[in-house]
Every structure is written in structure tokens, then in C-alpha cells.
């Protein structure tokens, strides 16, 4: 398999656009705890279609989350990360398998709906001050596993669960990154077995992952002083608008 062949019919300016969005998304993700999975579909879907997007992000997330864990390693809450992984991983694998059975329009519809719903879900839980003990975290993690296996941008759910369980500040970023690495490996394994990983998926995943590596370390310099809520508000708006475009495009494809 020639990885460079994955960029066939893709212009240099399009590759530059993907790289720029990947760097910005990794920086936002390093500050706010999420962002890569929410922003990258907005630039990837028009270039490669909806179906390869989740596999691309699953592989590229191994790079972005590894850098995030490395930058905030000392803050990680390994006990809660273990609870989430034990309960989420099996459902994630099952959901990833189901994703491979979707048509391109169906994949776009799932991704777009998830992006749109993620914003009010996060705000509702935060507004109600929902808190979770270990049992509640385990139940929530199972639901997260179902969603994350077949969507992009669902990292906001994990972030919300961890915060509701009492994980705060840099610990949220580190713990989220650690969990996401294992989840990404599980998804990549399923997609590989089901034949959903080809040269184009690997090429774009490597481009995004390598470009995004510095993002977490740049974010670490700002995390103590930058108003995260400003970034979160901007990201929410972009996610909702992008999700609406994806859903509209999917509905047109289903006609």
C-alpha cells in the first residue's frame, strides 16, 4: 500500500488547509480538553467523504492524545481512567463494527447529529451540576462507548463525564487523553479487520497526527491563563453549524 497514493486528487492547498485545521484543533483540544474530533470532520468530509472520517480521526488521535498525555502526564487520574476503559471499550468495539456497515450518507448523518447534540448535552449537564460516583461514571462510560465507536466529536461526552466525576483542570485533559488512546486503538483494530482502513485513511491520519503533535505543548503554555470558556463558546458555534451542514448533506444523499 503506497501511503502517498492516499493523497491522489487532493491539491496542495487542500492539504495545507487540513494541516492548518489540525494544528488549530490540537491547540484548542489541549486547552479545552476536546476539539480535534469536532473540528476535523468539517474539513475532511468535503475532501474524502463521510465514511473514512471516523477511521481517520481514530488513527490520528493516537498522535494527538499521546502528546496531550505527555504534556500533562503528572495530572492524570489513572483510577478513573481505568473505570472508563473497562466499561467503554467493549461497547466501543461493537459500535465501531456497526459504523462500518453504514452508507456514506448514513455516516454523515450520524456524525452531524452527534456534533449538534454534543453541545446542548455538555451545557445541560454542566448547568444542572450533575455529579457522578464511580458507579455512575461506569454507567456513563458504557454509554460513551456506544457513541464513540461510530462517531467523531464525541470526546465532549467523555470530558463531561470526567468533570461530573470530580476530575478538574489539567487532570481532565490528561485523563481524557489516556482514555482516548486506548479507545482509538480499539477502534483502529475493528476498522482494520473490517477493511475500513486504506491508503487514504492512513495518509490523512498521519498528516493530521504529525501536524497536531506540537498543539498540546503549545496549549500547556496557555492553559493556566487563557479563558477556556471563550474557546468553548467559539467551538460550540462551529460544531453546531458544521453539524447542520453534514446532516443537510446526508439528507440530500438519502433522497
SULFEN-V292776 format. One record per residue. N is the residue number from 1. RES is the residue in three letters. OMEGA is omega in radians with two decimals (NA if undefined). BURIAL is + if it has 16 or more other ideal C-beta (glycine too) atoms within 10 Angstrom, else -. D_FIRST is the distance of its C-alpha to the first C-alpha in Angstrom with 2 decimals. Layout:
BEGIN
n:N res:RES omega:OMEGA burial:BURIAL d_first:D_FIRST
n:N res:RES omega:OMEGA burial:BURIAL d_first:D_FIRST
END
This chain:
BEGIN
n:1 res:UNK omega:3.09 burial:- d_first:0.00
n:2 res:UNK omega:-3.09 burial:- d_first:3.84
n:3 res:UNK omega:-3.13 burial:- d_first:6.20
n:4 res:UNK omega:3.11 burial:- d_first:8.98
n:5 res:UNK omega:3.10 burial:- d_first:8.18
n:6 res:UNK omega:3.12 burial:+ d_first:9.23
n:7 res:UNK omega:3.12 burial:+ d_first:12.56
n:8 res:UNK omega:3.13 burial:- d_first:13.20
n:9 res:UNK omega:3.09 burial:- d_first:16.87
n:10 res:UNK omega:-3.08 burial:+ d_first:17.64
n:11 res:UNK omega:-3.13 burial:- d_first:20.49
n:12 res:UNK omega:-3.12 burial:- d_first:21.30
n:13 res:UNK omega:3.07 burial:- d_first:24.25
n:14 res:UNK omega:3.08 burial:- d_first:22.29
n:15 res:UNK omega:3.11 burial:+ d_first:19.96
n:16 res:UNK omega:3.12 burial:- d_first:23.23
n:17 res:UNK omega:3.11 burial:- d_first:24.77
n:18 res:UNK omega:-3.12 burial:+ d_first:22.07
n:19 res:UNK omega:-3.13 burial:+ d_first:22.44
n:20 res:UNK omega:3.13 burial:- d_first:26.23
n:21 res:UNK omega:3.13 burial:+ d_first:26.40
n:22 res:UNK omega:3.13 burial:+ d_first:24.22
n:23 res:UNK omega:3.12 burial:+ d_first:26.68
n:24 res:UNK omega:-3.12 burial:- d_first:29.68
n:25 res:UNK omega:3.13 burial:+ d_first:28.48
n:26 res:UNK omega:3.09 burial:+ d_first:27.92
n:27 res:UNK omega:3.10 burial:+ d_first:31.37
n:28 res:UNK omega:3.13 burial:+ d_first:32.97
n:29 res:UNK omega:3.11 burial:+ d_first:31.32
n:30 res:UNK omega:3.13 burial:+ d_first:32.62
n:31 res:UNK omega:-3.02 burial:+ d_first:36.09
n:32 res:UNK omega:3.13 burial:+ d_first:36.38
n:33 res:UNK omega:3.08 burial:+ d_first:34.16
n:34 res:UNK omega:3.11 burial:+ d_first:31.88
n:35 res:UNK omega:-3.08 burial:+ d_first:30.35
n:36 res:UNK omega:-3.12 burial:+ d_first:26.58
n:37 res:UNK omega:-3.14 burial:+ d_first:25.92
n:38 res:UNK omega:-3.05 burial:+ d_first:28.81
n:39 res:UNK omega:-3.04 burial:+ d_first:28.06
n:40 res:UNK omega:3.10 burial:+ d_first:24.32
n:41 res:UNK omega:-3.09 burial:+ d_first:24.36
n:42 res:UNK omega:3.13 burial:+ d_first:26.89
n:43 res:UNK omega:-3.09 burial:+ d_first:24.54
n:44 res:UNK omega:-3.06 burial:+ d_first:21.22
n:45 res:UNK omega:3.12 burial:+ d_first:22.62
n:46 res:UNK omega:-3.08 burial:- d_first:23.75
n:47 res:UNK omega:-3.00 burial:+ d_first:20.38
n:48 res:UNK omega:-3.05 burial:+ d_first:17.85
n:49 res:UNK omega:-3.05 burial:- d_first:20.38
n:50 res:UNK omega:-2.99 burial:+ d_first:21.79
n:51 res:UNK omega:-3.10 burial:+ d_first:19.55
n:52 res:UNK omega:-2.97 burial:+ d_first:16.57
n:53 res:UNK omega:-3.11 burial:+ d_first:19.19
n:54 res:UNK omega:3.04 burial:+ d_first:20.17
n:55 res:UNK omega:3.12 burial:+ d_first:16.74
n:56 res:UNK omega:-3.10 burial:+ d_first:16.11
n:57 res:UNK omega:3.11 burial:+ d_first:19.57
n:58 res:UNK omega:-3.13 burial:+ d_first:19.34
n:59 res:UNK omega:-3.12 burial:+ d_first:16.58
n:60 res:UNK omega:-3.14 burial:+ d_first:18.19
n:61 res:UNK omega:3.08 burial:+ d_first:21.52
n:62 res:UNK omega:3.09 burial:+ d_first:20.75
n:63 res:UNK omega:-3.04 burial:+ d_first:21.11
n:64 res:UNK omega:-3.12 burial:+ d_first:24.05
n:65 res:UNK omega:3.06 burial:+ d_first:25.94
n:66 res:UNK omega:3.11 burial:+ d_first:25.55
n:67 res:UNK omega:3.12 burial:+ d_first:27.17
n:68 res:UNK omega:3.11 burial:+ d_first:29.79
n:69 res:UNK omega:3.14 burial:+ d_first:30.70
n:70 res:UNK omega:-3.11 burial:- d_first:30.92
n:71 res:UNK omega:-3.05 burial:+ d_first:33.19
n:72 res:UNK omega:-2.97 burial:+ d_first:35.46
n:73 res:UNK omega:-3.04 burial:- d_first:35.07
n:74 res:UNK omega:-3.09 burial:- d_first:38.80
n:75 res:UNK omega:-3.01 burial:+ d_first:39.48
n:76 res:UNK omega:3.06 burial:+ d_first:37.25
n:77 res:UNK omega:-3.00 burial:+ d_first:39.13
n:78 res:UNK omega:3.14 burial:- d_first:37.40
n:79 res:UNK omega:3.14 burial:- d_first:39.82
n:80 res:UNK omega:3.06 burial:+ d_first:39.11
n:81 res:UNK omega:3.12 burial:+ d_first:35.37
n:82 res:UNK omega:3.12 burial:- d_first:35.69
n:83 res:UNK omega:-3.11 burial:+ d_first:37.71
n:84 res:UNK omega:-3.06 burial:+ d_first:35.18
n:85 res:UNK omega:-3.13 burial:+ d_first:32.20
n:86 res:UNK omega:-3.07 burial:- d_first:34.09
n:87 res:UNK omega:-3.04 burial:+ d_first:35.05
n:88 res:UNK omega:-2.98 burial:+ d_first:32.04
n:89 res:UNK omega:-3.13 burial:+ d_first:29.01
n:90 res:UNK omega:-3.14 burial:- d_first:29.78
n:91 res:UNK omega:3.09 burial:+ d_first:30.44
n:92 res:UNK omega:-3.14 burial:+ d_first:27.36
n:93 res:UNK omega:3.14 burial:+ d_first:25.14
n:94 res:UNK omega:-3.14 burial:- d_first:27.15
n:95 res:UNK omega:3.11 burial:+ d_first:26.97
n:96 res:UNK omega:3.08 burial:+ d_first:23.19
n:97 res:UNK omega:3.12 burial:+ d_first:23.02
n:98 res:UNK omega:-3.13 burial:- d_first:25.49
n:99 res:UNK omega:-3.12 burial:+ d_first:23.51
n:100 res:UNK omega:-3.14 burial:+ d_first:20.61
n:101 res:UNK omega:-3.11 burial:- d_first:23.38
n:102 res:UNK omega:2.95 burial:+ d_first:24.50
n:103 res:UNK omega:3.13 burial:- d_first:24.21
n:104 res:UNK omega:3.13 burial:- d_first:23.14
n:105 res:UNK omega:3.11 burial:+ d_first:26.88
n:106 res:UNK omega:3.11 burial:+ d_first:27.60
n:107 res:UNK omega:3.12 burial:+ d_first:25.02
n:108 res:UNK omega:3.14 burial:+ d_first:26.56
n:109 res:UNK omega:3.13 burial:+ d_first:29.98
n:110 res:UNK omega:-3.11 burial:+ d_first:29.27
n:111 res:UNK omega:-3.11 burial:+ d_first:27.81
n:112 res:UNK omega:3.13 burial:+ d_first:30.65
n:113 res:UNK omega:3.14 burial:+ d_first:33.35
n:114 res:UNK omega:3.12 burial:+ d_first:32.23
n:115 res:UNK omega:-3.11 burial:+ d_first:32.34
n:116 res:UNK omega:-3.07 burial:+ d_first:35.80
n:117 res:UNK omega:-3.07 burial:+ d_first:37.24
n:118 res:UNK omega:-3.09 burial:+ d_first:36.06
n:119 res:UNK omega:3.12 burial:+ d_first:38.55
n:120 res:UNK omega:3.11 burial:- d_first:41.79
n:121 res:UNK omega:3.14 burial:- d_first:40.81
n:122 res:UNK omega:-3.10 burial:+ d_first:40.54
n:123 res:UNK omega:-3.14 burial:- d_first:43.74
n:124 res:UNK omega:-3.12 burial:- d_first:45.67
n:125 res:UNK omega:3.13 burial:+ d_first:45.00
n:126 res:UNK omega:-3.13 burial:- d_first:45.85
n:127 res:UNK omega:-3.12 burial:- d_first:48.98
n:128 res:UNK omega:3.12 burial:- d_first:50.23
n:129 res:UNK omega:-3.11 burial:- d_first:49.73
n:130 res:UNK omega:3.08 burial:- d_first:47.99
n:131 res:UNK omega:-3.08 burial:- d_first:47.78
n:132 res:UNK omega:2.93 burial:+ d_first:46.03
n:133 res:UNK omega:-3.09 burial:- d_first:46.99
n:134 res:UNK omega:3.14 burial:- d_first:44.54
n:135 res:UNK omega:3.11 burial:- d_first:44.94
n:136 res:UNK omega:3.10 burial:- d_first:44.40
n:137 res:UNK omega:3.14 burial:+ d_first:41.30
n:138 res:UNK omega:3.13 burial:+ d_first:39.92
n:139 res:UNK omega:3.11 burial:- d_first:40.65
n:140 res:UNK omega:3.14 burial:+ d_first:39.15
n:141 res:UNK omega:3.10 burial:+ d_first:36.00
n:142 res:UNK omega:3.09 burial:+ d_first:35.57
n:143 res:UNK omega:3.08 burial:- d_first:35.80
n:144 res:UNK omega:3.12 burial:+ d_first:33.38
n:145 res:UNK omega:3.12 burial:+ d_first:30.86
n:146 res:UNK omega:-3.07 burial:+ d_first:31.23
n:147 res:UNK omega:-2.98 burial:+ d_first:30.64
n:148 res:UNK omega:-3.10 burial:+ d_first:27.88
n:149 res:UNK omega:-3.05 burial:+ d_first:25.45
n:150 res:UNK omega:-3.13 burial:+ d_first:25.09
n:151 res:UNK omega:2.97 burial:+ d_first:26.07
n:152 res:UNK omega:3.13 burial:+ d_first:25.50
n:153 res:UNK omega:-3.11 burial:+ d_first:28.57
n:154 res:UNK omega:3.10 burial:+ d_first:30.29
n:155 res:UNK omega:3.11 burial:+ d_first:30.58
n:156 res:UNK omega:3.12 burial:+ d_first:34.04
n:157 res:UNK omega:3.10 burial:+ d_first:35.15
n:158 res:UNK omega:3.11 burial:+ d_first:34.33
n:159 res:UNK omega:-3.13 burial:+ d_first:36.09
n:160 res:UNK omega:3.12 burial:+ d_first:39.09
n:161 res:UNK omega:-3.11 burial:+ d_first:39.30
n:162 res:UNK omega:3.12 burial:+ d_first:39.29
n:163 res:UNK omega:3.11 burial:+ d_first:41.94
n:164 res:UNK omega:3.12 burial:+ d_first:44.03
n:165 res:UNK omega:3.07 burial:+ d_first:43.87
n:166 res:UNK omega:3.09 burial:- d_first:45.37
n:167 res:UNK omega:-3.01 burial:+ d_first:42.43
n:168 res:UNK omega:3.00 burial:- d_first:43.22
n:169 res:UNK omega:-3.10 burial:- d_first:42.16
n:170 res:UNK omega:3.13 burial:+ d_first:39.46
n:171 res:UNK omega:3.11 burial:+ d_first:39.26
n:172 res:UNK omega:-3.11 burial:+ d_first:37.77
n:173 res:UNK omega:-3.11 burial:+ d_first:34.92
n:174 res:UNK omega:-3.11 burial:+ d_first:34.23
n:175 res:UNK omega:3.07 burial:+ d_first:34.59
n:176 res:UNK omega:-3.14 burial:+ d_first:32.50
n:177 res:UNK omega:-3.13 burial:+ d_first:29.68
n:178 res:UNK omega:3.12 burial:+ d_first:29.96
n:179 res:UNK omega:-3.06 burial:+ d_first:29.94
n:180 res:UNK omega:3.09 burial:+ d_first:27.03
n:181 res:UNK omega:-3.12 burial:+ d_first:24.78
n:182 res:UNK omega:3.10 burial:+ d_first:25.40
n:183 res:UNK omega:3.11 burial:+ d_first:25.18
n:184 res:UNK omega:3.10 burial:+ d_first:21.80
n:185 res:UNK omega:3.13 burial:- d_first:20.55
n:186 res:UNK omega:3.13 burial:+ d_first:22.14
n:187 res:UNK omega:-3.12 burial:+ d_first:20.59
n:188 res:UNK omega:3.13 burial:+ d_first:17.05
n:189 res:UNK omega:3.14 burial:- d_first:17.63
n:190 res:UNK omega:-3.13 burial:+ d_first:18.97
n:191 res:UNK omega:3.11 burial:+ d_first:16.34
n:192 res:UNK omega:3.14 burial:- d_first:13.62
n:193 res:UNK omega:-3.08 burial:- d_first:15.88
n:194 res:UNK omega:3.09 burial:- d_first:16.64
n:195 res:UNK omega:-3.12 burial:- d_first:13.17
n:196 res:UNK omega:-3.14 burial:+ d_first:13.82
n:197 res:UNK omega:3.10 burial:+ d_first:10.85
n:198 res:UNK omega:-3.08 burial:- d_first:7.94
n:199 res:UNK omega:-3.12 burial:- d_first:6.24
n:200 res:UNK omega:3.12 burial:+ d_first:9.92
n:201 res:UNK omega:-3.11 burial:+ d_first:11.46
n:202 res:UNK omega:-3.12 burial:+ d_first:9.85
n:203 res:UNK omega:-3.12 burial:+ d_first:10.56
n:204 res:UNK omega:3.12 burial:+ d_first:14.05
n:205 res:UNK omega:3.13 burial:+ d_first:14.76
n:206 res:UNK omega:3.11 burial:+ d_first:14.28
n:207 res:UNK omega:-3.11 burial:+ d_first:16.36
n:208 res:UNK omega:-3.08 burial:+ d_first:19.02
n:209 res:UNK omega:-3.10 burial:+ d_first:19.19
n:210 res:UNK omega:3.13 burial:- d_first:19.61
n:211 res:UNK omega:-3.05 burial:+ d_first:22.06
n:212 res:UNK omega:-3.06 burial:+ d_first:23.99
n:213 res:UNK omega:-3.11 burial:+ d_first:24.61
n:214 res:UNK omega:-3.00 burial:- d_first:27.98
n:215 res:UNK omega:-3.10 burial:+ d_first:29.25
n:216 res:UNK omega:-3.12 burial:+ d_first:30.77
n:217 res:UNK omega:3.00 burial:+ d_first:32.58
n:218 res:UNK omega:-3.12 burial:+ d_first:33.94
n:219 res:UNK omega:-3.11 burial:+ d_first:35.03
n:220 res:UNK omega:-3.14 burial:+ d_first:36.87
n:221 res:UNK omega:-3.09 burial:- d_first:39.15
n:222 res:UNK omega:-2.93 burial:- d_first:40.18
n:223 res:UNK omega:-3.11 burial:+ d_first:40.20
n:224 res:UNK omega:-3.04 burial:- d_first:43.83
n:225 res:UNK omega:-3.06 burial:- d_first:45.21
n:226 res:UNK omega:3.11 burial:- d_first:43.15
n:227 res:UNK omega:-3.06 burial:- d_first:44.44
n:228 res:UNK omega:-3.07 burial:- d_first:41.59
n:229 res:UNK omega:3.10 burial:- d_first:43.33
n:230 res:UNK omega:3.11 burial:- d_first:42.91
n:231 res:UNK omega:-3.13 burial:+ d_first:39.14
n:232 res:UNK omega:-3.14 burial:+ d_first:39.16
n:233 res:UNK omega:3.11 burial:- d_first:41.31
n:234 res:UNK omega:-3.12 burial:- d_first:39.11
n:235 res:UNK omega:3.12 burial:+ d_first:35.96
n:236 res:UNK omega:-3.13 burial:+ d_first:37.77
n:237 res:UNK omega:3.14 burial:- d_first:38.65
n:238 res:UNK omega:-3.11 burial:+ d_first:35.14
n:239 res:UNK omega:-3.11 burial:+ d_first:33.72
n:240 res:UNK omega:-3.14 burial:+ d_first:36.38
n:241 res:UNK omega:3.13 burial:- d_first:36.05
n:242 res:UNK omega:3.11 burial:+ d_first:32.26
n:243 res:UNK omega:3.11 burial:+ d_first:32.57
n:244 res:UNK omega:3.10 burial:- d_first:35.15
n:245 res:UNK omega:-3.13 burial:+ d_first:32.97
n:246 res:UNK omega:3.13 burial:+ d_first:30.11
n:247 res:UNK omega:3.14 burial:+ d_first:32.64
n:248 res:UNK omega:-3.14 burial:- d_first:34.29
n:249 res:UNK omega:3.14 burial:+ d_first:31.07
n:250 res:UNK omega:3.14 burial:+ d_first:30.22
n:251 res:UNK omega:3.08 burial:- d_first:33.76
n:252 res:UNK omega:-3.14 burial:- d_first:33.51
n:253 res:UNK omega:-3.13 burial:- d_first:30.35
n:254 res:UNK omega:-3.11 burial:- d_first:32.24
n:255 res:UNK omega:NA burial:- d_first:35.14
END
